[in-house]
Each structure stands twice: as structure tokens, then as C-alpha cells.
């Protein structure tokens, strides 16, 4: 009977150590999860800021202003604009495309 009691006490101690170890591991994993969630929130804020910055940088008025002021560019006169059409291979094979 005494040997059985010692065996049961040893099993009880092993189970208690297992529970403590698993709780400690669970707490460490929970803390790691919370840290990753915080990083995710910060990255989401930065992503939104970068999208806003990108939309600001590609506004047509800003690009036109930079082209005029810094690059000394200007829109060509209407008389100097030529529109060129490119025939596709299918257009060349059609009989109406061959007529002058």
C-alpha cells in the first residue's frame, strides 16, 4: 500500500509539473500573439498612411505643376498634335482596308 501511495504521489507531481509547464507555454504564446497583433495594427496604420501619400503624389494637378515649374514642360499647341492610327494585321486583311 505504501508503494502505491508513493507511485500515486509521483504521478500527481508529474501531472502538476505538466500543467504548470503547459500554462507557462500558453502564456508565452499568448504574449507573442499580442505582440504580433500590435505589430499588425501598426503596419495597418502605416499602410493607410502610405496609400494616402501615394494618392496625394499621383494627383494630376500636382504632376502638372511639377512638370511646368521644375521641368519647364508645357502642353503642345493643338496645331502641332498629330493622331496616328496603327493598323492591326486583321485590318490589313479586310478588303475595305485596301481601298484608297
Gaussian input, Z-matrix of N, CA and C with variables (Angstrom, degrees):
# hf/3-21g

backbone

0 1
 N
 C     1     B1
 C     2     B2     1     A1
 N     3     B3     2     A2     1     D1
 C     4     B4     3     A3     2     D2
 C     5     B5     4     A4     3     D3
 N     6     B6     5     A5     4     D4
 C     7     B7     6     A6     5     D5
 C     8     B8     7     A7     6     D6
 N     9     B9     8     A8     7     D7
 C    10    B10     9     A9     8     D8
 C    11    B11    10    A10     9     D9
 N    12    B12    11    A11    10    D10
 C    13    B13    12    A12    11    D11
 C    14    B14    13    A13    12    D12
 N    15    B15    14    A14    13    D13
 C    16    B16    15    A15    14    D14
 C    17    B17    16    A16    15    D15
 N    18    B18    17    A17    16    D16
 C    19    B19    18    A18    17    D17
 C    20    B20    19    A19    18    D18
 N    21    B21    20    A20    19    D19
 C    22    B22    21    A21    20    D20
 C    23    B23    22    A22    21    D21
 N    24    B24    23    A23    22    D22
 C    25    B25    24    A24    23    D23
 C    26    B26    25    A25    24    D24
 N    27    B27    26    A26    25    D25
 C    28    B28    27    A27    26    D26
 C    29    B29    28    A28    27    D27
 N    30    B30    29    A29    28    D28
 C    31    B31    30    A30    29    D29
 C    32    B32    31    A31    30    D30
 N    33    B33    32    A32    31    D31
 C    34    B34    33    A33    32    D32
 C    35    B35    34    A34    33    D33
 N    36    B36    35    A35    34    D34
 C    37    B37    36    A36    35    D35
 C    38    B38    37    A37    36    D36
 N    39    B39    38    A38    37    D37
 C    40    B40    39    A39    38    D38
 C    41    B41    40    A40    39    D39
 N    42    B42    41    A41    40    D40
 C    43    B43    42    A42    41    D41
 C    44    B44    43    A43    42    D42
 N    45    B45    44    A44    43    D43
 C    46    B46    45    A45    44    D44
 C    47    B47    46    A46    45    D45
 N    48    B48    47    A47    46    D46
 C    49    B49    48    A48    47    D47
 C    50    B50    49    A49    48    D48
 N    51    B51    50    A50    49    D49
 C    52    B52    51    A51    50    D50
 C    53    B53    52    A52    51    D51
 N    54    B54    53    A53    52    D52
 C    55    B55    54    A54    53    D53
 C    56    B56    55    A55    54    D54
 N    57    B57    56    A56    55    D55
 C    58    B58    57    A57    56    D56
 C    59    B59    58    A58    57    D57
 N    60    B60    59    A59    58    D58
 C    61    B61    60    A60    59    D59
 C    62    B62    61    A61    60    D60
 N    63    B63    62    A62    61    D61
 C    64    B64    63    A63    62    D62
 C    65    B65    64    A64    63    D63
 N    66    B66    65    A65    64    D64
 C    67    B67    66    A66    65    D65
 C    68    B68    67    A67    66    D66
 N    69    B69    68    A68    67    D67
 C    70    B70    69    A69    68    D68
 C    71    B71    70    A70    69    D69
 N    72    B72    71    A71    70    D70
 C    73    B73    72    A72    71    D71
 C    74    B74    73    A73    72    D72
 N    75    B75    74    A74    73    D73
 C    76    B76    75    A75    74    D74
 C    77    B77    76    A76    75    D75
 N    78    B78    77    A77    76    D76
 C    79    B79    78    A78    77    D77
 C    80    B80    79    A79    78    D78
 N    81    B81    80    A80    79    D79
 C    82    B82    81    A81    80    D80
 C    83    B83    82    A82    81    D81
 N    84    B84    83    A83    82    D82
 C    85    B85    84    A84    83    D83
 C    86    B86    85    A85    84    D84
 N    87    B87    86    A86    85    D85
 C    88    B88    87    A87    86    D86
 C    89    B89    88    A88    87    D87
 N    90    B90    89    A89    88    D88
 C    91    B91    90    A90    89    D89
 C    92    B92    91    A91    90    D90
 N    93    B93    92    A92    91    D91
 C    94    B94    93    A93    92    D92
 C    95    B95    94    A94    93    D93
 N    96    B96    95    A95    94    D94
 C    97    B97    96    A96    95    D95
 C    98    B98    97    A97    96    D96
 N    99    B99    98    A98    97    D97
 C   100   B100    99    A99    98    D98
 C   101   B101   100   A100    99    D99
 N   102   B102   101   A101   100   D100
 C   103   B103   102   A102   101   D101
 C   104   B104   103   A103   102   D102
 N   105   B105   104   A104   103   D103
 C   106   B106   105   A105   104   D104
 C   107   B107   106   A106   105   D105
 N   108   B108   107   A107   106   D106
 C   109   B109   108   A108   107   D107
 C   110   B110   109   A109   108   D108
 N   111   B111   110   A110   109   D109
 C   112   B112   111   A111   110   D110
 C   113   B113   112   A112   111   D111
 N   114   B114   113   A113   112   D112
 C   115   B115   114   A114   113   D113
 C   116   B116   115   A115   114   D114
 N   117   B117   116   A116   115   D115
 C   118   B118   117   A117   116   D116
 C   119   B119   118   A118   117   D117
 N   120   B120   119   A119   118   D118
 C   121   B121   120   A120   119   D119
 C   122   B122   121   A121   120   D120
 N   123   B123   122   A122   121   D121
 C   124   B124   123   A123   122   D122
 C   125   B125   124   A124   123   D123
 N   126   B126   125   A125   124   D124
 C   127   B127   126   A126   125   D125
 C   128   B128   127   A127   126   D126
 N   129   B129   128   A128   127   D127
 C   130   B130   129   A129   128   D128
 C   131   B131   130   A130   129   D129
 N   132   B132   131   A131   130   D130
 C   133   B133   132   A132   131   D131
 C   134   B134   133   A133   132   D132
 N   135   B135   134   A134   133   D133
 C   136   B136   135   A135   134   D134
 C   137   B137   136   A136   135   D135
 N   138   B138   137   A137   136   D136
 C   139   B139   138   A138   137   D137
 C   140   B140   139   A139   138   D138
 N   141   B141   140   A140   139   D139
 C   142   B142   141   A141   140   D140
 C   143   B143   142   A142   141   D141
 N   144   B144   143   A143   142   D142
 C   145   B145   144   A144   143   D143
 C   146   B146   145   A145   144   D144
 N   147   B147   146   A146   145   D145
 C   148   B148   147   A147   146   D146
 C   149   B149   148   A148   147   D147
 N   150   B150   149   A149   148   D148
 C   151   B151   150   A150   149   D149
 C   152   B152   151   A151   150   D150
 N   153   B153   152   A152   151   D151
 C   154   B154   153   A153   152   D152
 C   155   B155   154   A154   153   D153
 N   156   B156   155   A155   154   D154
 C   157   B157   156   A156   155   D155
 C   158   B158   157   A157   156   D156
 N   159   B159   158   A158   157   D157
 C   160   B160   159   A159   158   D158
 C   161   B161   160   A160   159   D159
 N   162   B162   161   A161   160   D160
 C   163   B163   162   A162   161   D161
 C   164   B164   163   A163   162   D162
 N   165   B165   164   A164   163   D163
 C   166   B166   165   A165   164   D164
 C   167   B167   166   A166   165   D165
 N   168   B168   167   A167   166   D166
 C   169   B169   168   A168   167   D167
 C   170   B170   169   A169   168   D168
 N   171   B171   170   A170   169   D169
 C   172   B172   171   A171   170   D170
 C   173   B173   172   A172   171   D171
 N   174   B174   173   A173   172   D172
 C   175   B175   174   A174   173   D173
 C   176   B176   175   A175   174   D174
 N   177   B177   176   A176   175   D175
 C   178   B178   177   A177   176   D176
 C   179   B179   178   A178   177   D177
 N   180   B180   179   A179   178   D178
 C   181   B181   180   A180   179   D179
 C   182   B182   181   A181   180   D180
 N   183   B183   182   A182   181   D181
 C   184   B184   183   A183   182   D182
 C   185   B185   184   A184   183   D183
 N   186   B186   185   A185   184   D184
 C   187   B187   186   A186   185   D185
 C   188   B188   187   A187   186   D186
 N   189   B189   188   A188   187   D187
 C   190   B190   189   A189   188   D188
 C   191   B191   190   A190   189   D189
 N   192   B192   191   A191   190   D190
 C   193   B193   192   A192   191   D191
 C   194   B194   193   A193   192   D192
 N   195   B195   194   A194   193   D193
 C   196   B196   195   A195   194   D194
 C   197   B197   196   A196   195   D195
 N   198   B198   197   A197   196   D196
 C   199   B199   198   A198   197   D197
 C   200   B200   199   A199   198   D198
 N   201   B201   200   A200   199   D199
 C   202   B202   201   A201   200   D200
 C   203   B203   202   A202   201   D201
 N   204   B204   203   A203   202   D202
 C   205   B205   204   A204   203   D203
 C   206   B206   205   A205   204   D204
 N   207   B207   206   A206   205   D205
 C   208   B208   207   A207   206   D206
 C   209   B209   208   A208   207   D207
 N   210   B210   209   A209   208   D208
 C   211   B211   210   A210   209   D209
 C   212   B212   211   A211   210   D210
 N   213   B213   212   A212   211   D211
 C   214   B214   213   A213   212   D212
 C   215   B215   214   A214   213   D213
 N   216   B216   215   A215   214   D214
 C   217   B217   216   A216   215   D215
 C   218   B218   217   A217   216   D216
 N   219   B219   218   A218   217   D217
 C   220   B220   219   A219   218   D218
 C   221   B221   220   A220   219   D219
 N   222   B222   221   A221   220   D220
 C   223   B223   222   A222   221   D221
 C   224   B224   223   A223   222   D222
 N   225   B225   224   A224   223   D223
 C   226   B226   225   A225   224   D224
 C   227   B227   226   A226   225   D225
 N   228   B228   227   A227   226   D226
 C   229   B229   228   A228   227   D227
 C   230   B230   229   A229   228   D228
 N   231   B231   230   A230   229   D229
 C   232   B232   231   A231   230   D230
 C   233   B233   232   A232   231   D231
 N   234   B234   233   A233   232   D232
 C   235   B235   234   A234   233   D233
 C   236   B236   235   A235   234   D234
 N   237   B237   236   A236   235   D235
 C   238   B238   237   A237   236   D236
 C   239   B239   238   A238   237   D237
 N   240   B240   239   A239   238   D238
 C   241   B241   240   A240   239   D239
 C   242   B242   241   A241   240   D240
 N   243   B243   242   A242   241   D241
 C   244   B244   243   A243   242   D242
 C   245   B245   244   A244   243   D243
 N   246   B246   245   A245   244   D244
 C   247   B247   246   A246   245   D245
 C   248   B248   247   A247   246   D246
 N   249   B249   248   A248   247   D247
 C   250   B250   249   A249   248   D248
 C   251   B251   250   A250   249   D249
 N   252   B252   251   A251   250   D250
 C   253   B253   252   A252   251   D251
 C   254   B254   253   A253   252   D252
 N   255   B255   254   A254   253   D253
 C   256   B256   255   A255   254   D254
 C   257   B257   256   A256   255   D255
 N   258   B258   257   A257   256   D256
 C   259   B259   258   A258   257   D257
 C   260   B260   259   A259   258   D258
 N   261   B261   260   A260   259   D259
 C   262   B262   261   A261   260   D260
 C   263   B263   262   A262   261   D261
 N   264   B264   263   A263   262   D262
 C   265   B265   264   A264   263   D263
 C   266   B266   265   A265   264   D264
 N   267   B267   266   A266   265   D265
 C   268   B268   267   A267   266   D266
 C   269   B269   268   A268   267   D267
 N   270   B270   269   A269   268   D268
 C   271   B271   270   A270   269   D269
 C   272   B272   271   A271   270   D270
 N   273   B273   272   A272   271   D271
 C   274   B274   273   A273   272   D272
 C   275   B275   274   A274   273   D273
 N   276   B276   275   A275   274   D274
 C   277   B277   276   A276   275   D275
 C   278   B278   277   A277   276   D276
 N   279   B279   278   A278   277   D277
 C   280   B280   279   A279   278   D278
 C   281   B281   280   A280   279   D279
 N   282   B282   281   A281   280   D280
 C   283   B283   282   A282   281   D281
 C   284   B284   283   A283   282   D282
 N   285   B285   284   A284   283   D283
 C   286   B286   285   A285   284   D284
 C   287   B287   286   A286   285   D285
 N   288   B288   287   A287   286   D286
 C   289   B289   288   A288   287   D287
 C   290   B290   289   A289   288   D288
 N   291   B291   290   A290   289   D289
 C   292   B292   291   A291   290   D290
 C   293   B293   292   A292   291   D291
 N   294   B294   293   A293   292   D292
 C   295   B295   294   A294   293   D293
 C   296   B296   295   A295   294   D294
 N   297   B297   296   A296   295   D295
 C   298   B298   297   A297   296   D296
 C   299   B299   298   A298   297   D297

   B1=1.4476
   B2=1.5242
   B3=1.3315
   B4=1.4595
   B5=1.5341
   B6=1.3530
   B7=1.4635
   B8=1.5256
   B9=1.3034
   B10=1.4647
   B11=1.5233
   B12=1.3333
   B13=1.4656
   B14=1.5312
   B15=1.3261
   B16=1.4798
   B17=1.5262
   B18=1.3279
   B19=1.4681
   B20=1.5256
   B21=1.3171
   B22=1.4689
   B23=1.5321
   B24=1.3267
   B25=1.4710
   B26=1.5322
   B27=1.3401
   B28=1.4694
   B29=1.5220
   B30=1.3251
   B31=1.4770
   B32=1.5249
   B33=1.3270
   B34=1.4617
   B35=1.5253
   B36=1.3258
   B37=1.4780
   B38=1.5222
   B39=1.3307
   B40=1.4686
   B41=1.5301
   B42=1.3222
   B43=1.4712
   B44=1.5245
   B45=1.3227
   B46=1.4656
   B47=1.5260
   B48=1.3315
   B49=1.4674
   B50=1.5264
   B51=1.3169
   B52=1.4666
   B53=1.5162
   B54=1.3242
   B55=1.4717
   B56=1.5234
   B57=1.3216
   B58=1.4664
   B59=1.5210
   B60=1.3304
   B61=1.4628
   B62=1.5275
   B63=1.3160
   B64=1.4696
   B65=1.5309
   B66=1.3296
   B67=1.4690
   B68=1.5206
   B69=1.3091
   B70=1.4625
   B71=1.5345
   B72=1.3217
   B73=1.4681
   B74=1.5271
   B75=1.3306
   B76=1.4661
   B77=1.5250
   B78=1.3223
   B79=1.4717
   B80=1.5237
   B81=1.3407
   B82=1.4670
   B83=1.5273
   B84=1.3303
   B85=1.4617
   B86=1.5207
   B87=1.3272
   B88=1.4652
   B89=1.5250
   B90=1.3322
   B91=1.4710
   B92=1.5265
   B93=1.3229
   B94=1.4624
   B95=1.5237
   B96=1.3274
   B97=1.4674
   B98=1.5224
   B99=1.3195
   B100=1.4649
   B101=1.5287
   B102=1.3311
   B103=1.4714
   B104=1.5197
   B105=1.3238
   B106=1.4628
   B107=1.5316
   B108=1.3247
   B109=1.4709
   B110=1.5212
   B111=1.3265
   B112=1.4675
   B113=1.5218
   B114=1.3158
   B115=1.4650
   B116=1.5203
   B117=1.3335
   B118=1.4643
   B119=1.5281
   B120=1.3334
   B121=1.4687
   B122=1.5259
   B123=1.3320
   B124=1.4670
   B125=1.5246
   B126=1.3284
   B127=1.4611
   B128=1.5247
   B129=1.3339
   B130=1.4672
   B131=1.5247
   B132=1.3310
   B133=1.4674
   B134=1.5251
   B135=1.3210
   B136=1.4701
   B137=1.5236
   B138=1.3293
   B139=1.4642
   B140=1.5337
   B141=1.3168
   B142=1.4630
   B143=1.5208
   B144=1.3323
   B145=1.4627
   B146=1.5259
   B147=1.3235
   B148=1.4568
   B149=1.5228
   B150=1.3366
   B151=1.4659
   B152=1.5230
   B153=1.3289
   B154=1.4618
   B155=1.5207
   B156=1.3216
   B157=1.4662
   B158=1.5254
   B159=1.3283
   B160=1.4540
   B161=1.5274
   B162=1.3333
   B163=1.4651
   B164=1.5253
   B165=1.3260
   B166=1.4552
   B167=1.5269
   B168=1.3229
   B169=1.4578
   B170=1.5178
   B171=1.3304
   B172=1.4589
   B173=1.5308
   B174=1.3053
   B175=1.4632
   B176=1.5276
   B177=1.3355
   B178=1.4619
   B179=1.5287
   B180=1.2964
   B181=1.4634
   B182=1.5156
   B183=1.3166
   B184=1.4635
   B185=1.5200
   B186=1.3343
   B187=1.4689
   B188=1.5212
   B189=1.3215
   B190=1.4617
   B191=1.5312
   B192=1.3138
   B193=1.4667
   B194=1.5321
   B195=1.3129
   B196=1.4657
   B197=1.5186
   B198=1.3390
   B199=1.4629
   B200=1.5315
   B201=1.3208
   B202=1.4641
   B203=1.5226
   B204=1.3240
   B205=1.4633
   B206=1.5238
   B207=1.3148
   B208=1.4613
   B209=1.5247
   B210=1.3250
   B211=1.4597
   B212=1.5255
   B213=1.3451
   B214=1.4669
   B215=1.5282
   B216=1.3244
   B217=1.4662
   B218=1.5203
   B219=1.3268
   B220=1.4536
   B221=1.5189
   B222=1.3139
   B223=1.4638
   B224=1.5240
   B225=1.3258
   B226=1.4586
   B227=1.5265
   B228=1.3101
   B229=1.4638
   B230=1.5282
   B231=1.3169
   B232=1.4673
   B233=1.5283
   B234=1.3272
   B235=1.4654
   B236=1.5260
   B237=1.2971
   B238=1.4570
   B239=1.5344
   B240=1.3293
   B241=1.4658
   B242=1.5214
   B243=1.3175
   B244=1.4633
   B245=1.5230
   B246=1.3257
   B247=1.4472
   B248=1.5181
   B249=1.3036
   B250=1.4547
   B251=1.5215
   B252=1.3225
   B253=1.4677
   B254=1.5242
   B255=1.3044
   B256=1.4605
   B257=1.5178
   B258=1.3423
   B259=1.4570
   B260=1.5245
   B261=1.3136
   B262=1.4548
   B263=1.5231
   B264=1.3092
   B265=1.4735
   B266=1.5282
   B267=1.3268
   B268=1.4613
   B269=1.5316
   B270=1.3477
   B271=1.4682
   B272=1.5199
   B273=1.2897
   B274=1.4701
   B275=1.5186
   B276=1.3112
   B277=1.4595
   B278=1.5256
   B279=1.3362
   B280=1.4626
   B281=1.5220
   B282=1.3362
   B283=1.4749
   B284=1.5264
   B285=1.3331
   B286=1.4675
   B287=1.5232
   B288=1.3326
   B289=1.4585
   B290=1.5170
   B291=1.3560
   B292=1.4584
   B293=1.5165
   B294=1.3202
   B295=1.4703
   B296=1.5253
   B297=1.3518
   B298=1.4684
   B299=1.4861
   A1=111.17
   A2=115.98
   A3=120.57
   A4=110.69
   A5=116.93
   A6=121.16
   A7=110.47
   A8=117.22
   A9=121.85
   A10=110.13
   A11=118.03
   A12=121.63
   A13=110.83
   A14=116.84
   A15=119.83
   A16=109.92
   A17=116.28
   A18=120.10
   A19=110.87
   A20=117.08
   A21=120.69
   A22=111.26
   A23=117.67
   A24=120.80
   A25=109.77
   A26=116.91
   A27=119.95
   A28=111.79
   A29=116.12
   A30=119.89
   A31=109.90
   A32=116.57
   A33=121.04
   A34=111.04
   A35=117.49
   A36=121.08
   A37=110.73
   A38=116.41
   A39=120.01
   A40=110.69
   A41=116.62
   A42=120.16
   A43=111.04
   A44=116.45
   A45=120.23
   A46=110.36
   A47=117.18
   A48=120.14
   A49=111.06
   A50=116.65
   A51=120.28
   A52=112.20
   A53=115.71
   A54=120.43
   A55=110.59
   A56=116.79
   A57=120.53
   A58=110.19
   A59=116.67
   A60=120.85
   A61=111.10
   A62=117.26
   A63=119.84
   A64=111.09
   A65=117.67
   A66=119.56
   A67=111.05
   A68=116.90
   A69=120.71
   A70=110.01
   A71=116.47
   A72=120.87
   A73=110.76
   A74=116.47
   A75=120.39
   A76=110.66
   A77=117.77
   A78=120.72
   A79=111.11
   A80=116.65
   A81=119.72
   A82=111.15
   A83=116.42
   A84=120.03
   A85=111.49
   A86=117.22
   A87=120.55
   A88=110.54
   A89=116.54
   A90=119.70
   A91=110.35
   A92=117.46
   A93=120.60
   A94=110.59
   A95=116.66
   A96=120.79
   A97=111.20
   A98=116.99
   A99=120.55
   A100=111.22
   A101=116.87
   A102=119.70
   A103=110.94
   A104=116.86
   A105=120.39
   A106=111.42
   A107=116.92
   A108=119.78
   A109=110.75
   A110=116.98
   A111=120.78
   A112=110.45
   A113=116.01
   A114=120.00
   A115=110.04
   A116=117.13
   A117=121.00
   A118=111.04
   A119=116.16
   A120=119.50
   A121=110.92
   A122=116.85
   A123=119.95
   A124=111.29
   A125=116.60
   A126=119.96
   A127=111.63
   A128=117.63
   A129=120.49
   A130=110.79
   A131=116.71
   A132=120.29
   A133=109.85
   A134=116.86
   A135=120.05
   A136=110.71
   A137=117.98
   A138=121.37
   A139=110.35
   A140=116.76
   A141=119.67
   A142=111.86
   A143=116.41
   A144=120.29
   A145=110.78
   A146=117.69
   A147=120.79
   A148=111.82
   A149=117.32
   A150=119.70
   A151=110.66
   A152=116.86
   A153=120.55
   A154=110.48
   A155=116.62
   A156=120.73
   A157=111.14
   A158=117.17
   A159=120.51
   A160=110.94
   A161=116.83
   A162=118.94
   A163=110.90
   A164=117.17
   A165=120.41
   A166=110.82
   A167=116.61
   A168=120.36
   A169=113.42
   A170=118.25
   A171=119.22
   A172=113.15
   A173=117.90
   A174=119.99
   A175=109.09
   A176=116.26
   A177=121.46
   A178=112.16
   A179=116.59
   A180=119.28
   A181=112.01
   A182=117.00
   A183=120.86
   A184=110.57
   A185=116.33
   A186=120.24
   A187=110.15
   A188=116.81
   A189=119.98
   A190=110.80
   A191=117.06
   A192=121.04
   A193=110.67
   A194=117.45
   A195=120.53
   A196=110.57
   A197=117.08
   A198=120.09
   A199=110.77
   A200=117.51
   A201=120.46
   A202=112.00
   A203=117.25
   A204=121.28
   A205=113.06
   A206=117.15
   A207=119.90
   A208=113.07
   A209=116.67
   A210=119.82
   A211=112.73
   A212=116.97
   A213=122.87
   A214=111.75
   A215=115.83
   A216=121.12
   A217=108.97
   A218=115.70
   A219=120.42
   A220=109.12
   A221=115.76
   A222=120.95
   A223=109.06
   A224=118.70
   A225=120.54
   A226=111.17
   A227=115.78
   A228=120.91
   A229=108.77
   A230=115.89
   A231=120.52
   A232=111.14
   A233=117.99
   A234=121.07
   A235=111.82
   A236=117.86
   A237=119.59
   A238=113.56
   A239=116.86
   A240=120.54
   A241=108.81
   A242=116.82
   A243=122.14
   A244=108.67
   A245=115.69
   A246=121.00
   A247=107.85
   A248=116.56
   A249=122.49
   A250=107.63
   A251=115.64
   A252=118.75
   A253=107.88
   A254=114.11
   A255=120.37
   A256=107.20
   A257=115.43
   A258=119.71
   A259=108.98
   A260=114.18
   A261=118.82
   A262=108.37
   A263=120.20
   A264=121.27
   A265=112.59
   A266=118.26
   A267=120.33
   A268=110.72
   A269=117.06
   A270=120.36
   A271=111.00
   A272=118.16
   A273=121.41
   A274=111.35
   A275=118.55
   A276=122.09
   A277=112.83
   A278=117.59
   A279=119.73
   A280=110.21
   A281=118.66
   A282=120.69
   A283=113.22
   A284=119.58
   A285=120.35
   A286=111.18
   A287=117.59
   A288=120.11
   A289=111.13
   A290=117.38
   A291=120.46
   A292=112.31
   A293=118.11
   A294=121.59
   A295=109.38
   A296=116.89
   A297=119.98
   A298=113.29
   D1=-38.48
   D2=-179.88
   D3=-64.28
   D4=-39.66
   D5=178.86
   D6=-65.33
   D7=-38.32
   D8=178.52
   D9=-64.77
   D10=-41.96
   D11=178.26
   D12=-62.96
   D13=-42.81
   D14=179.32
   D15=-65.17
   D16=-41.16
   D17=177.55
   D18=-61.46
   D19=-43.70
   D20=179.07
   D21=-65.83
   D22=-37.68
   D23=177.59
   D24=-64.95
   D25=-42.30
   D26=178.59
   D27=-64.09
   D28=-39.81
   D29=176.79
   D30=-65.26
   D31=-40.60
   D32=178.02
   D33=-62.01
   D34=-43.05
   D35=178.84
   D36=-65.05
   D37=-41.40
   D38=178.48
   D39=-62.69
   D40=-42.69
   D41=178.41
   D42=-64.50
   D43=-41.49
   D44=179.49
   D45=-63.30
   D46=-43.06
   D47=177.86
   D48=-64.65
   D49=-37.13
   D50=176.65
   D51=-63.06
   D52=-41.70
   D53=178.98
   D54=-65.34
   D55=-44.65
   D56=179.88
   D57=-62.20
   D58=-43.76
   D59=179.79
   D60=-63.32
   D61=-44.29
   D62=-178.99
   D63=-67.38
   D64=-37.30
   D65=176.96
   D66=-65.99
   D67=-40.29
   D68=178.78
   D69=-63.50
   D70=-44.31
   D71=178.03
   D72=-62.33
   D73=-42.25
   D74=179.39
   D75=-63.07
   D76=-40.55
   D77=178.81
   D78=-65.77
   D79=-41.62
   D80=178.11
   D81=-62.96
   D82=-42.23
   D83=178.61
   D84=-66.45
   D85=-37.53
   D86=178.11
   D87=-64.82
   D88=-40.98
   D89=178.04
   D90=-65.11
   D91=-40.00
   D92=177.56
   D93=-64.12
   D94=-39.70
   D95=177.75
   D96=-62.82
   D97=-44.24
   D98=178.82
   D99=-63.01
   D100=-39.66
   D101=177.08
   D102=-62.77
   D103=-41.86
   D104=179.37
   D105=-66.88
   D106=-36.69
   D107=176.92
   D108=-64.86
   D109=-38.26
   D110=177.66
   D111=-64.78
   D112=-42.16
   D113=177.08
   D114=-62.94
   D115=-39.92
   D116=178.27
   D117=-61.87
   D118=-43.12
   D119=179.11
   D120=-62.85
   D121=-42.13
   D122=178.64
   D123=-64.43
   D124=-40.61
   D125=178.85
   D126=-67.21
   D127=-35.49
   D128=176.48
   D129=-64.10
   D130=-41.45
   D131=177.96
   D132=-64.16
   D133=-43.78
   D134=179.91
   D135=-65.58
   D136=-38.42
   D137=178.46
   D138=-62.52
   D139=-43.20
   D140=177.53
   D141=-63.45
   D142=-40.09
   D143=177.91
   D144=-64.79
   D145=-40.61
   D146=179.47
   D147=-67.96
   D148=-36.78
   D149=176.57
   D150=-65.08
   D151=-41.03
   D152=177.72
   D153=-64.20
   D154=-42.73
   D155=178.74
   D156=-63.72
   D157=-40.11
   D158=179.01
   D159=-65.32
   D160=-42.63
   D161=179.74
   D162=-65.68
   D163=-31.20
   D164=176.83
   D165=-70.70
   D166=-40.07
   D167=-176.44
   D168=-71.64
   D169=-25.39
   D170=-176.66
   D171=-100.06
   D172=12.44
   D173=177.25
   D174=-64.46
   D175=137.78
   D176=-175.19
   D177=-62.12
   D178=-39.42
   D179=-179.97
   D180=-62.93
   D181=-39.99
   D182=179.24
   D183=-66.61
   D184=-43.30
   D185=179.53
   D186=-64.13
   D187=-42.37
   D188=179.25
   D189=-64.43
   D190=-40.33
   D191=178.71
   D192=-62.86
   D193=-44.77
   D194=179.12
   D195=-64.71
   D196=-40.47
   D197=179.82
   D198=-63.43
   D199=-39.59
   D200=-179.15
   D201=-74.18
   D202=-47.01
   D203=-173.54
   D204=-77.54
   D205=-49.98
   D206=-172.34
   D207=-89.61
   D208=-36.34
   D209=-175.76
   D210=-100.44
   D211=-4.41
   D212=179.88
   D213=55.49
   D214=41.15
   D215=178.68
   D216=-95.82
   D217=155.68
   D218=175.42
   D219=-147.95
   D220=158.52
   D221=-179.52
   D222=-71.57
   D223=140.23
   D224=179.78
   D225=-70.71
   D226=156.62
   D227=177.63
   D228=-68.78
   D229=152.50
   D230=-177.38
   D231=-61.18
   D232=-32.76
   D233=-178.68
   D234=-69.45
   D235=-24.83
   D236=-177.32
   D237=-93.93
   D238=3.77
   D239=178.88
   D240=-91.16
   D241=128.56
   D242=176.81
   D243=-121.08
   D244=137.03
   D245=178.29
   D246=-102.64
   D247=124.09
   D248=-178.15
   D249=-112.63
   D250=127.80
   D251=176.89
   D252=-102.48
   D253=143.87
   D254=-178.94
   D255=-110.97
   D256=123.67
   D257=177.72
   D258=-78.69
   D259=135.01
   D260=174.72
   D261=-86.62
   D262=161.68
   D263=179.89
   D264=-57.96
   D265=-30.75
   D266=178.34
   D267=-67.95
   D268=-35.45
   D269=179.45
   D270=-67.74
   D271=-33.22
   D272=-178.65
   D273=-70.78
   D274=-27.28
   D275=-177.86
   D276=-83.03
   D277=-16.96
   D278=-179.75
   D279=-75.49
   D280=139.74
   D281=-177.93
   D282=-65.12
   D283=-33.40
   D284=-178.69
   D285=-70.05
   D286=-21.09
   D287=177.93
   D288=-75.94
   D289=-19.47
   D290=-178.90
   D291=-84.03
   D292=-18.31
   D293=-179.15
   D294=-74.05
   D295=139.80
   D296=178.89
   D297=-73.87

